[in-house]
């Protein structure tokens, strides 16, 4: 028996958690490079550094140091260097660096002013192709002139773009992402593509080094048709660009077959149909036939993740087997992200790695004898793991957060399946407090996920453990409208059906919980963020069964949401694909503000002041409405914070948010 008394998790423990944000196995299969993020409490800054772990001995080695961040590490094909992004020269301007593994300091490969995107090594390790978007000249001048920097921009004019801002970024520059190459020996750079209207993204080099595949939307007005993404090949010798034969729809994550004759990618067919499963496709570059989907018959979401609040699942491009006959890829299903393998003809689907957790950021060594990945579970946010050929169980190579996690009593989480109102199968989880006593009555909190195209599952949620540590039963499920359960489940609230079967599923979940003998029926609370905030606002307008509610970063009025969000008009696809001036009734019927007059539940409103996804006016409307109705309410706002504050925000603000939620529930529910 462990003689050390375990304690309950606290909000302050967020300062202690280290999170892995990327990893890749070396070509020779001997080491894994991974990036670890930590928080400096005194300054509230986050720093990320690169580490190596020896696969045989488990010995770790820190590669980078200092008060800066080093991210996205990828090995050169010859294993001699690691390329990565670093802001060591300028806190606000990362550059692409290369670190030689035979000794010596990392050296910058670029000296640009703007935003970098994805990059890919050439097969001979001599070049890197990357996507880059320069800042506006006025913004560059601000950084070099202290007086101008202090005053800020005089004005900003938007002319061509419809999507002109982005949450957690701000207002976008006028320029677009284009492709560049850099010689890793000389540092010489070359711009490959250019346009005032189009972006080029996701570049990847062909095995023979002759071509670069990339994605681009070259429709007449890309911002008005964002899903019209096509696959292109850049012929390096000829300087020509050729579009490939793929069906209309969004696409990403290209991967050449070993012989260079085929490309696999992720996508789905059709425009403005976000609920459709992402599928694994193959296009034959030597034939005229259109690309074909390998996974359409299986009704699962390729590359799908699971929500947590300390990191995210890293989706990697499909990886071909060395013989070109099969591919490895991730799948998000039933609260897990697993790794699968399928033949290039769409046959012989098999599960490679699956457990109660997530397989994130996977990679294979050159001989394909080992698979390295980031393993996340309900009780451990991240470790580097490896699965060796012929073995069934991965080996954990790292021990991040070991001292912290081993000292905590997180309670017990139970997975349940239950029937929804239409006899539909639903999956949920019940987190019981530490020292749970089945003979006692406990207050409870229903958590509702955002998205709605997302899923809860077997992945560490600090917020849930924190609330359970205060003696609340925390329960969460995946109602219709989310991913992980097939297209019918995900599409059930499409075409103007928000607040219908999703609400009914959540009420069935609450009914299920009221039947549990340990639930205090007079002290049930509800909360959620983004779409979960929408559902919380919807719930208080339709029932008073909950004693208290906390609506976070909500959507409340789909009419004013149209055009004000960074995704602006595109939200209309969920509601019949019509603008407010074409169909005001559907958007208004699905808006919580239409029904807020029925609200009686004491409700705390939480919103970030720089939220560009769901503008703060969405929560302001709810707050003012509740005030005028005489319903008990308060408004908790966070400055200089984006929509994703609970996941990526400054740690002191994340803590204040958690404490605000707890304070509200403690006011209105007896613990």
N, C-alpha and C positions, 0 to 999 in steps of 0.2 A: 504494500500500500504506500502511496506517495505521502511522505510525511510533511511536504510543503503545502500549506493551505492556499488553495487557488482563490483568486479574487475575480470580481466581475469587471467587465470591460468598461472603459470610460471614454468620454469624448476626447480627452487629452491624449489618449493612446494613438490618435491619428498622427501625432508628431513622431511616433516611434516606428510606424509601419514603413517598411521599404518595399518598393514595387518594381517588378521587372517589366520593362517596356519594350523589350525586343531580344531575340537570341538567334544565333545561327551556328550550326555545326561546321567545323573546318572540313575542307575537301578530303583530307586524309583520315578523317574520323577520330582524331586524337583529342581534340579540344572543342569546347563550345564558348563562343563569345556572347556575352549578354550585358544588357544595360540596366542599371539599378538606380532608381530615383529615391532620394531622401529629402527630408525637410529640415531646414535650419530654423529653429524656433525663434531665435533672436531677431532675425530679419524677415521671417515668413517667406523666404525664398526656397525654391526647389532646385536641387542640383542632380544631374544624372551622370553616372560614370560607368565606364566599360570595365568588365571583368572577364577573365578566362577561368574555366574549370576544366581540369584534366579528367577525361572520361574514365580512365583506368583507376587513377589514384583518388580522384575526388578533390584533389588539391586546387584551391582557388588562388588567383593572382589578380590584383587590381592593376589595370592598365593606365587609367587616367586619373588625375587628381586636380584639385583646385575648385574655386567657387565659380563654376560654369557648368554647362550641360553638354554631354556628348551622347548622341542618339543615333538610331538606325544603323547599327553596325552590320556590314556584309563583307565576307571574305572575297578576295580575288580568286579566280578559278585555280591559280597555281598555289594558293595558300600562303603567299609571301606577304600579303598586305591585308589590312582591314580598312575599308572606306567607311566614313561616318560623317555626320553633321556635328559641328561644334560652334559654340558662341564664345570661345575663349578669347578672341580678339576684340569682340564687340558684343556686349550682352544682348543687344537687340538685333544683331545681324549674324545669324549662323553662316558658316561657309562649309564647303565640302573638303574634308581632310582625308589623308591616307597615312596609316600607321604601319611602318615596316615591322615585321615580327622577328627579324634577326637583330634588332637593336636600333636605337636611334629614336629621335623625337617624331611625333606626328607633324606633318607639314601640310599647309593649306594648298589645295588644288585650285581654288577659285578666290576671286576678290570682287564679288558682285554686290549690288545693292537691290535687294528684292527678296522674293519668296522662292525657295527651292521645293520641288516635289519629289516624285519617285526617281530612283536612278538604277542603272544596271551596268554591270561589268561587261566588257568585251571578252570573248572567249580566250584571247591571248593575254589577258590581264594588262594590256597596254593603254586602254582607254576606258572611260566611263561615259555613258550617255545619261543625261538628266533633264528634267523639265524645270524651267525657270521662268519667273514672271517679274519684270523690273518694277520698282516703285515709281510713282509719279515724280517728275523732276522737282516739283515744289517740295515734296516730302523729303527727297534726298538733300535739297538745299537746307531744309530745316535742321537736319541732323548735323550739318557742318557749320551752321551759323547760330551761336548761342542766343543772340537777340531775337532772331526769327523763330528759334525753337521755343523761346519763352512766350512769344506772342501767339504762336500757332498759325495754322492756315487762315488766310483771309476769307476764302470761300472755296466751295467745291461745286462743280457743275457736272451733272450726269446727262449724257445725251443719247448714246447708243444702247447702253445696258438697261435691261429690266431687272436682272439680279445684280444689284450694285452694292450690296453689303452682305456681311456674313457674321453670324454670331461667334463670339470669342475672337474675332479678327477686327471688325470695324468696316469702314467703307473700302471697297476694293479699288485697286489702282485701275487706270484705264487700259493698261496693257494686258495681254493674255499669256497663258503658259505656252512656251515654245520649247523645242528640243535643242539641246546643245551637247557637244562632246568635249571632253578634256583629256589631254595626253597625260597619263599619270607620271611620266618621267620629266617632261619639259614644262608641264602646266599650261601648254598652249590650248586655248579654247576655240571652238568653232560653232557658230549658230547654224542649225540645219533648217529650221522652219521659221516662218514669219507670217503674221496676219494681224489685221486690225479687228477681226471679228471672231476668229476661231481659236480654240485651245487645242494643244496636243498633250496627251497625258499617258501615263503607264508605259513608258518605253522599255523594250526588252530586245536584246541582241540575239540574232540567229546563231546557231552553233558554228557555222562556217564564217561568221563575221561579215557576211555580205549584205545583210538586211537588218533593219530595225523595225520591229512592229510597234504600233502605237494606236491609241484611240482618239477620235476627233468627231465633233458634231459639226458638219459642214452644211447644215440646212440654211435656208435663206435668212432665218433669224433664230439662232440657237437658243436664246433665252425664252423664246415662245414655243420651242419644241425640244425641251431639255433631254428627252429620252431618245432622240434621233442620233444615237452614237454609232459610228461605224469603225471597223477595223481596217487599218491601212498598213502598207509595207513601204518603207523607205529603202530604195535601192542605192546603196552607198556609192558604188562606182558610177552609176548613171545619173545620180542625183534626181531620180524620179520617184513619185509617190503613186502607189496603186491601191485602190480600194478593193477589199475582198468581198466575196459573196456571202453575206450574213443577213439574217432576217432583221427587220426593223425592231428596234428596242434598245434598252440600256445594255452596256457591255463594260467589262473590266477584266483585269488580271490575266493578261495573255501569257502563254507559255509555249515555246517551240518544242516540237518532238525532237528526239536526238538526231534524226537525219535531216531536220530542217524542212520537211515536206508538209507538215501539218502544224496548226496552231490550236491549242485548247484555250478556252476563255470562259468567263462566267457571264451570265446574262439571262434575260427572258424575252420572249417575243411579244410585241405589242407596246403601244404608247400609253402613258398615263395609267398604268395598271400596276401600281406599286405592290398590291397584295399578292401578286403572282410569285411563285417560287423562283428564286435564282437557280438556274440550271447550269450544268457543265456541258459545254458545246465543243465541237471539233469542226474546223474547216480545213479541207484539203487544198493546199496552195497550187497543186498541179492539175486540179480538175475544175470543171465549171460548175459542179453541183453546189447548192447552198450548204451552209453549215448545218450540222445535225446535232440534236440534243441527246446526250447519253443518259440523262437522269430523269427525263420527263415522266417515264412510267412509275417512278417511285414516290412522287408527291411529297418530297422533302425539300428543305431550303438549303442549298449548297452555300457553304461559307458562313452560315448563320451563327450568331453569337448568343450569349446569355448576359443579362444585365448584372452588373455589380457597381459598387460606388468607390472602388479603390483603383480601378484600372479598366481595361476592356479587352475583349477577345481580339487577337490579331489574326485577321484572315490572310492567309498566304495563297498565292497563285497555285494552280494545280501543278503537280510534279510528275513528269513522265518516268516510267521505269526505263532502265538503260536500254532495253531491247525495243522500246517504243510501243509495246503491246498493251500497256496499262497505265493508269494514272492514279495518283494519290490526291485526295481532296477532303476538306472539312465539311461537316453537316451539322446544322443546328436543329435539334429535335428533342422534345420532351424534357426541356430544362437542362440539356447537355449539349456540348459541342464535341463531336467525335471525329475520328479520322477513318476514312474509307478508301477502298481501292476498287476500280472498275476497269474492265477491258475496254480498249479503244473502240470496240464494236458495240458497246453498251451492254455486254453480257458479264456474268460472273461478278456481281457486286459482293464485296466482302467487307467486314468490319476489321480494321487493323488495330485501333486503340479506342476503347470505350470504357468509361467508368462514371461514377457519380461526380461529374465535374466537367472541366473544359480542356480541350487540346487547343493551345494557342500558339501561333507563330512557329509552326513546324518546319523542319528542313531535314534533308538526307545527305549523308556523306557521298563522295564520288562513287564508291563501290556499292552504295545503297545497302550497306550492312547494318546501319544504325539510323534511327530517327530521333532527332532532338526536338524538344518542344517545351513550352511553358505550361506547367500543370497547375490548374486552379481548382479548388474544391470549396465546399460549403464552409469549411473551418480553416482553410489556408489559402490566401489570395494568390500565391505564386511561388513556384519552385521550378528550376531547370530539371528536366527529366530526360531520360534516353531509353528507347526500346531497341534492343539488339535483335538481329535476325535470329529466328528460331525460338525466341522467347515470347511469352504472353504477357508478362507483367513488366511495366517500365520501372527503371531504377531512378530514384530521386538523387540528384547530384549536389544540390545546394541545401542550405539550412537557414535561409533568410527568415528573420523574425522569430527564430526558434525560442529565444529566451522569453520574448513577450507572449507568444501564443501558448507556450507550455505553462505559463503562469495564470492563464485565464480559464475561468469556467464560463463557457458560452451558452450553457443550457443544452437542451436536446431538441433537434429539429426532426419532425416526422413528415414524410411524404404521404399524401393521400390522393386517391382518385375518387371523384364523386359525380353524381348525375346533375346536369344542368336542367333548366326548365323544360327543354325539349328532348329530354332523355339523352342529351349530348354528353359525351365523356369530357370531364374537366380534371386538370391536375393542379394540386395545391400543396402548400407546405404549412405546417404549424410549428412555430418556434416557441417552446415553453421556457420559462425563466429558470435560471440556476436554482437548485434546491426546490424544484417543483414538487408541490404536495397535491396529489389528485383529490384529496378530500377538501381542499380549499376552493373558494371562488375567486377568479382573477379578472381584473379589467382587461380589455383586449383592444387591439388596434389592427384594422384591416389596411394593408398597404396595396396601392394600385400602381402598376407600372406605367411608364410613359410610352411614347411611340406614335400610334398604338402598335406599329409593326415591330414588336420586341417580345421578349419572354423572360420571366423570372426562372430561376432554376437552382442547380447545385453549384452556386458560386458565392463567395464570401460577400456579405453585406454588413458592413460595420454598423450602419444605422439600425438595422433590425436587431443585432446583438445588443446595441446600446439601449434600445427601448426595452428589450427583454430583461436586461440587467436591472431595470427599474421595476421589475415584477409585473410587466405586461405580457400577455400572450400575444405574439405578433403572427398574423397569418396573411398569406399572399398566394395568389393563383394566377392563371393565365386564361382570362375570359376570351370569348370569341372577338376577333378583330386583331389578335396578335399572331406572331409567327411561331413555328415549331410544331404545328399540328396539321399541316396541309393547307391547300389553297381554299377549300370550302370554309374552314375555320377562320383563316385570315381575311377572306373576302366577305364575311358575313355582315360587316357593318359598312361596306363600300356602297356607293351610289346613294348617299344620304341617309344612312341608317345608324349613325352615331347616336348613342343614348337609347338603343332598342335592346337587341339581344345581349349586348355587352353589359348593360345595366341589369338585365334579367339574370345573367350568369353571376354577377357580383352579389345580387340579392340571394340567389341560391347558395352561394358560398357563405354569406352571413347566416342564412337559415341553417346550414350544416353546422356552423360553429355554435349557434344557440342551442343545438341539441347536445353539445358536449357538457357533461356534468360540472366541469370546472370553470365554465364561463359565467361571469356575472352579467346577467341580462340587462341590468340597469347601468352598466358602465362599459359600453362599446363605442369605440372611436374609429375614425376613418381618415386616411390621408393618402396623398399621391402627388406626383409632380408631372408637369407638362400635360400630356393626355391624361395622366393620373390626376392632375389638378383639375382638368376638365371634368373627369368623372366625379371627383369630389364635389365640385360646384353643381354638377347635374344631380347628384344624390341628395344634397341638402334642399334642392328645389322639388324633390319628388317624394321624400320620406323624412320623418323625424325620428327614425328608429335609433339613430346614433346620438350619443350624449354630447359629443364634441367632434369637430372636424378641423383639419388643417389643409387648405388648398394651396399648392405650391406651383409657382410659375405657370399658371393655368391658361387655358384657352376658354374664354367665356362668351365671346361674341364673334361669330364667324363672319359677320358682315364687316366689322372693323378690322378683323384679322386679315382680310383680303387686301393685299397691297401694302400692309404695314410690316409684315414679317419678312425676314430675309428670304424666305421661300415664296413670298408674296402671292401671286395669283395661282401658283401651282397647287395649293391646297384644295382648289375647287374640284380637282379630279375625284376626291373622295365623296363629293356631294352632287354627282350628276354632271360634273365637268362644265358647269355653267357659272359665269360671273354673276355678281349680285344684280347687275343691271339686266341680266337675262332671266334670273330665277331667284328672287329675294326670299321666297317662302321656304325653300328647302334649307337654306343656310340659317334662316332665323329659327325654324322649327328645331334644328339640331343644336341651337345655342343655349347654354345654361341661363343666359340672361333673360330669355323668354319666360323661364319658369321660376326665376329667383324670387318672385313675389310670394311664393309658398314657403320660403325658408324660415325655419325657427331655430335651427341648430347653432349653438355658439361656434363661430368659425374664425380661425386665425388665417390671415392671408399673407403668404410669403412670396416675394418676387425680387429678382435682381434688377438693379436700375439700368444696367447696360445689356439687358436681355434683348437681343435682336431677332430671336426665333419667335417667341411669344412676347410681344411688346408689353411693357409694364401697364399700359392702359387697360389691358385685359383684366388684370387684377384690380386696378383702380375702380373699374366699373362694379365689380363684385363688392368691394369694400364700401363704396358709396351707397350701393343698393341696400346692403345689410344695415348700414347706419340709418338710412331713411326709413327702413322697416322696423327699426328698434331691436334688431337682432344683435346680440353681443358679438363684437368683432374687434379685431385689431389688425394693423397692417405692419408687417416686419419687412423692411427693405434693406438691400445690401448694395452699397455703392461699388462702382468699378468692377462689377462682377457679371459674368455671362449667364446664359441659360443653364449651362452645365455646372453651376456652382457646387452642387452636392457631390460631383465627381472630380472636377478639375480645379475648383476654386481655391482661394487662399485658405490655409488651414484654420486660422483664427475665425474666419467667417463661416467655414464649415462647422466649426464647434459652436459658434453662436447660433447658427441655424438649428442644430440638434438641440441645444438647450432651450431655444424658443419653442420648438415642437413639444418637448417634454413639459415645459412650464405650462403650456396651454392645456395639455391633457391632464396634468395634475390639478389644475384649477377646477376642472369640471368632472373629473372621474376620480373615484375613491380608490386608492391603492392600499 
